[in-house]
Amino acid sequence: MRTAFYVSDGTALTAEAFGHALLSMFPVEFQHTTLPFIDSEAKADKVCRQINQAFEKDGEPPLIFHTFVNETLKQKVVNCGGISYDFLDQFVGSVAQQIGVQAEPKTHRTHGVHKNYNFRVDAINYALDNDDGKKLNQLDQADIILVGVSRTGKTPTSLYLALQYGIKAANYPITDDDDFEHLDLPKELKLQRHKLFGLTLDPQRLHEIRSQRRQGSQYASMQQCQFELREVEKLYRKEAVPFINSTHFSVEEIAAKILAKTNLQRRRY
Amino acid sequence: MRTAFYVSDGTALTAEAFGHALLSMFPVEFQHTTLPFIDSEAKADKVCRQINQAFEKDGEPPLIFHTFVNETLKQKVVNCGGISYDFLDQFVGSVAQQIGVQAEPKTHRTHGVHKNYNFRVDAINYALDNDDGKKLNQLDQADIILVGVSRTGKTPTSLYLALQYGIKAANYPITDDDDFEHLDLPKELKLQRHKLFGLTLDPQRLHEIRSQRRQGSQYASMQQCQFELREVEKLYRKEAVPFINSTHFSVEEIAAKILAKTNLQRRRY
């Protein structure tokens, strides 16, 4: 298997995003190796040795996706013997010409601590404090309130919205303590109806997920999953709560779909 | 202010990563607009209208970073009148030639639900269950155990490691209930000493963070922060616990540094 290296004098997150997106277009598996914080000549020399070892082992030159700010270190890595892809270099001249401003590369500009950083930490704390219906007296501070039956992805989505975008997401479970035959929202949620967003799943998928937790239980049974999902979707429609079926979506996709369907303002780009 | 658009028939996360990294090299502010899931001609037409409105408003053509799988939709957006940057297109031919395989673009390959997806959800649940020293009987399942005094970033880092990499991170607070004069680790942590990783901060920063929570308290006082940090760093050294000072780092940078300093295996790329 051929090796792909992601190398940078910063976190290498941008090199990874770039390389992964590019390689994911090919029906081929790669061995991935990320080498962040390569910020000295000694470290760059060590990278060279790793690249050469992979070359020998694979019998093919590794692909190297890199985003260096330091030009000397970049040249060292470029000259190591792999196939080098530098997407910043490829586009920076064109952007400079277009906007009429010269580039001033600095490390930590992309993934460093910016003026919006505290928003994210506040949003994470908010998501934790308001996970799983723990509190109903802070919902006025929420940017969005995710609702859904147990195990439909509310918690990971809330945390992702907080970490990635600085959005304060509370979540509230429609649980099996509720009377599903006469399902209604608590009055605290009705007061914030404009912030509600529902998650749902295909019954088969919910059955699988719940079975991992409580194999053979009534809670995990196909019949119970079908029943709860049917009733909760009826509730969403009755209360005009927008919702998505997240069966085939990752947390990134769910979050992006929520942003696309609402007017939520990101606190971070 | 000039507008930058991030447009895709998928989540647009890749277009954002690419565009943000590129624009962050310039000392210029942009108005950012992300338009994900542009998967029909009607939606592409609406994108065109938005691009043209921004052009009129700004008096300058917007920059458009896009990653389309659908060629027809891509052409529509490219011909809208902005300045178009397509980094996949720029590199895909070179990679295809290098590896001798043709590209087969599909949506949802980069940010979809992959075989490693359940690892991430399991890791998030683990991080929540084992946050803040809640449980000491599941530490054998941890990939890493973050330790530190209150408010040094253990929880956001644990959640980020889980969401981003599928790594199971527990965290344990060295709290003001502990006897800081005779600081020691509980025996459950000593048994897992090889998994411990410490976080620390500059006293001034910790003082600021704690003051936001409990203004004027003993807990937030500069003296207390200095004392706790000095003692906990002494403990790290005594117990040979690797640690980093995260004062100037974002959660992405802290996580990348931890991965670089340990042999933690990511469960996701």
Interface residues (C-beta under 8 A of the other chain):
Chain A: R2 G10 T11 A12 L13 T14 E16 A17 F18 H20 A21 L22 L23 S24 M25 F26 P27 V28 H32 T34 L35 P36 F37 P61 L63 T67 I83 Y85 F87 L88 Q90 F91 V92 S94 V95 A96 Q98 I99 V101 Q102 A103 E104 P105 H108 R109 T110 H111 G112 V113 H114 Y117 R120 V121 I124 N125 L128 D131 G153 T155 P156 L159 Y160 L163 H248 F249 S250 V251 E252 E253 A256 K257 L259 A260 R266 Y269
Chain B: R2 G10 T11 A12 L13 T14 E16 A17 F18 H20 A21 L22 L23 S24 M25 F26 P27 V28 H32 T34 L35 P36 F37 P61 L63 T67 I83 Y85 F87 L88 Q90 F91 V92 S94 V95 A96 Q98 I99 V101 Q102 A103 E104 P105 H108 R109 T110 H111 G112 V113 H114 Y117 R120 V121 I124 N125 L128 D131 G153 T155 P156 L159 Y160 L163 H248 F249 S250 V251 E252 E253 A256 K257 L259 A260 Y269
